[in-house]
Amino acid sequence: MNASATALVPVQRQFVAKKALFSFLGNTFRLYDTAGNLQFFIKQKAFKLKEEINIFGDEKQTDKKMVIKARSISDFSGGYDIIDAATDTPIGAGQRNGMKSMFKDEWNILDADGAEIGKVVELGGAFAVIRRFIKLLQWIPQKYEVTYMGEPIGLIKQRFNPFGLAYDVDFKDGTDFDPRLGVGMVVLLLAIEGK
């Protein structure tokens, strides 16, 4: 889908994503533009067997933009549908590569028809593997490369902060990668890999 046709065109290609340190009855995340203005407020409901994450344009949760819904109860190789809340139509999906993610995080990005169009892959080679097994190294920030149609189009870099999870996100200009999928994949990293 052409990015110019989406509802989230005002979203900048560079933004900051943060997970709240303390949340009552579920996780909350915020996405800010580079000037520090809130772009999205995300609420992950607690105690649901099948994951559901709501993405709002405001903290009062009156302007729902997207919903991310788990396809199954397990998130080992979980698939998560990213849905436009206004039209209730699928935008695409994120599919976690369970076996590969045991050693380093890897996700497939799917279009609305279920075809793979991209990937989100943790960088770091052997170090990414080692940090999973040595607790002390888990404080070292992760970095992810985003590809679309086989081409690198973005980076997601975790900030060093022992008190909260935050990512600096940078997607290239001039691609037709749907920004809603980019937002959805960053939210999935915060919610699933950031547990």
DAZI-V637591 format. One record per backbone hydrogen bond with DSSP energy under -1.0 kcal/mol. CO is the residue of the C=O (numbers start at 1). NH is the residue of the N-H. Records with the same first field share a line. If there is no record, write none. Layout:
CO=NH + NH
//
This chain:
2=5
3=6
8=11
13=171
15=169
16=32
17=167
18=30
27=44
28=20
29=42
30=18
31=39 + 40
32=16
33=36
37=33
40=31
41=56
42=29
43=54
51=70
52=45
53=68
54=43
55=65 + 66
56=41
58=61
63=57
65=85
66=55
67=83
68=53
69=81
78=96
79=71
80=94
81=69
82=91 + 92
83=67
84=88
89=84
92=82
93=110
94=80
95=108
96=98
97=101
99=102
100=103 + 104
105=122
106=97
107=120
108=95
109=117 + 118
110=93
111=114
115=111
117=149
118=109
119=147
120=107
121=145
124=127
125=129
126=130
127=131
129=132
130=133 + 134
134=137
135=138
136=139
137=140
142=158
143=123
144=156
145=121
146=153 + 154
147=119
148=151
151=148
153=172
154=146
155=170
156=144
157=168
161=164
165=19
166=159
167=17
168=157
169=15
170=155
178=181 + 182
179=183
180=184
181=185
182=186
183=187
184=188
185=189
186=190
187=191
188=192
189=194
192=195
//
